[in-house]
Amino acid sequence: MTTPRARKALDGIPVYRPGKAAHSEDHKLSSNENPYAPLPGVVERASAELARMNRYPDAGMTDLYRALSDRFGLTTDHFAAGTGSVAVLFALLTAHLEDGDEIVHAWRSFEAYPIAADLTGARSVRVPLRADATHDLDAMAAAVTERTKVVLVCTPNNPTGPVVSASALADFLAAVPDHVLVVVDEAYVEFVRDPGAASGLAALAGHDNVVVLRTFSKAYGLAGLRIGYAIARPEVAISIRKATPPFAVSDLAQVAAVASLESQAALDERVEAIVQERIAMVAALRQQGWDVPDTEANFVWLPLGDDALDFAAACDPVSVRPFAGEGVRISVGTPEVNAELVSLAAAWREQHPA
Ligand SMILES: *Cc1c(COP(=O)(O)O)cnc(C)c1O
């Protein structure tokens, strides 16, 4: 008897397994979520949409694209939204990759990259980070072949934290052929304070092959509603829209995103509070002797190597994100839980002198 068989490409893709439930939501420093409640007015505006759930959402995402157009000074056809920027990336890759094509990205970087590549049947080419946890853009440019259709640049890099510098991105874009799409994943851009950091938007202004990915999940605190978007030249944005399932983004998410964009002052305030907590956390951990890479995101990376799983277990009741054999990513949460984590880290070091 034969049974239906999914594509071979799926064999290497892990099934999602939920982690251990956190002690409390505030103790969950494992998913780079925003510890703050939604911005002022967002819950009220979204609540009004709840009563209209018998209706399909606006598939044209009119209000959202208009708000983004106003925000960035680009016509509405420069945007393509989806159920989180990961879904936008999947749509982009579906639209541009065929079996046997190659996609180049740094490693360790965002876990969704190799999965997204595998799903399309493309080959993902992983270029190791440098010792300081930054992208090695020279090696990434050298890894581009005639099969390469897409390069992914994650800045700040999840899970290690550093940004790509503006000059490094400029050199990279000069080196990469114009027909290769360069995706600049800026999921954490709001937390960046380094004046020398690359800007995906500035790169897009000079290069037709750049695609910027943004999300409402992190700084804006809408992770549970699933909404993110790409900014690209219209032909590319349209290709993403075509590859996105219709009605994917709920009106609830669209309205919440628009209301969040209107709450810029409150957003800036809480992002700045998270940045200050990050700076304090990095300083405290370095003081304890940890080798923490520079981070411009809402998380810090501890390069623990083989101790990653042990350390994560020792952090209980704080839940952090271990990468076996590599390190642990810790999201910046509320000041109380950050302090708890910092003392757990100190206790661990006392028991494991370097
Ligand atoms: C969190 C994250 C995203 C965005 O995820 P969505 O919730 O799907 O918008 C994208 N890229 C990176 C690197 C991330 O860490």
The ligand as an SDF file (V2000), in Angstrom:
LIG
                    3D

 15 15  0  0  0  0  0  0  0  0999 V2000
   11.2210   38.2470   15.0790 C   0  0  0  0  0  0  0  0  0  0  0  0
   11.9180   38.3140   13.7710 C   0  0  0  0  0  0  0  0  0  0  0  0
   11.2140   38.5720   12.5960 C   0  0  0  0  0  0  0  0  0  0  0  0
    9.7670   38.8990   12.5670 C   0  0  0  0  0  0  0  0  0  0  0  0
    8.9230   37.9420   12.8680 O   0  0  0  0  0  0  0  0  0  0  0  0
    7.3630   38.1380   12.6030 P   0  0  0  0  0  0  0  0  0  0  0  0
    6.7470   38.0030   13.9410 O   0  0  0  0  0  0  0  0  0  0  0  0
    7.0320   37.0520   11.6500 O   0  0  0  0  0  0  0  0  0  0  0  0
    7.1370   39.4860   11.9910 O   0  0  0  0  0  0  0  0  0  0  0  0
   11.8980   38.6580   11.4030 C   0  0  0  0  0  0  0  0  0  0  0  0
   13.2130   38.5090   11.3660 N   0  0  0  0  0  0  0  0  0  0  0  0
   13.9390   38.2830   12.4670 C   0  0  0  0  0  0  0  0  0  0  0  0
   15.4010   38.1810   12.3630 C   0  0  0  0  0  0  0  0  0  0  0  0
   13.3070   38.1680   13.7020 C   0  0  0  0  0  0  0  0  0  0  0  0
   14.0370   37.9200   14.7900 O   0  0  0  0  0  0  0  0  0  0  0  0
  1  2  1  0
  2  3  1  0
  2 14  2  0
  3  4  1  0
  3 10  2  0
  4  5  1  0
  5  6  1  0
  6  7  2  0
  6  8  1  0
  6  9  1  0
 10 11  1  0
 11 12  2  0
 12 13  1  0
 12 14  1  0
 14 15  1  0
M  END
$$$$
